[in-house]
Amino acid sequence: MNPLIECCEQNLASGGELLLSDPFIEENSDIVTYSCMNECVLCAQTLFVLFEGERIIGETPELLVENIKKALVAWQEEMG
């Protein structure tokens, strides 16, 4: 079972779509997109996803992808 990454379509349109094309993230997680996640203030401020229910943010698309990868590796180590 892969960890769940939840994304807001509006946030992805601001540059976060880079995570959808990353092979490591694609292979090691399940990604769900919603039209809105009711996090409008956060969405307007920065790029973010929910990773297993916890927020991961990144000031740039590259930082968001990097932070998601770190969370994925930590999750994999914890789950064995």
N, C-alpha and C positions, 0 to 999 in steps of 0.2 A: 504494500500500500504506500502510495506517495503522499507527501504533505500537500495540503490545499493552499493555493495562492488565490486570493480574491482581489479583483481589480475593478476600478471604476472606468467605464469607457471614456468619460470626459477627461479623466486624469491621464489615461493612456494616450489620448489625442494630443496631450501637451508634451509628448516626447517619451512617455513610458512604454510605448509599443516596442521599444528595443528589447524588452524582456521576453516578448513573445517569439522572437527569432533567435534567442540564445539556445544553442543545442543542449547545454548542460541543464539549464532550467527546464527546457521542454521535456527532456528525458527523465528528469528526477522529480517532477512535481505534476500536480493536476491544477490547471489554471481555469478559473471561472471568471467571466466578466459580467458585470451588471451595468445597466444604463445609468444607475446612480446608487451610491452606497450611503447617502445621507451624511457625508463627511465634507460638506461643501466648503467650510472654512479651511480645513486642512487641504482639500483638493486645490483650492485657489492659491495656497501658499507653497506647496511643494509636491513632488512626485511621491506616491505612496502605494503600498499594497497591504493587504492583511495576509500574513503568513501564519497559518494555523491559529487564526484569531488575534494575532499580535501585529501591531503596525510596524512596518519597515518603511523608512523614508530614504530619499536621496535627493540632493540638491540638483543633480544632473541625471539624465538617463543612465549614464555609465556608472555613477555612484549607486543608483538604485539597483542595477544589475549586480554590482559587486556586493552590496549588502545582502541581496537575496541569496547569492551564491554562498556567502558566509553562513547564513541561516540554514541553508540546505545541508551544508557540510556538518554543521553542529547537530542538526536534526538527525542526520544519518548516523553520526557517531553515537548519539544518545540512544537511538533505536536499535543500533547494532546491525 
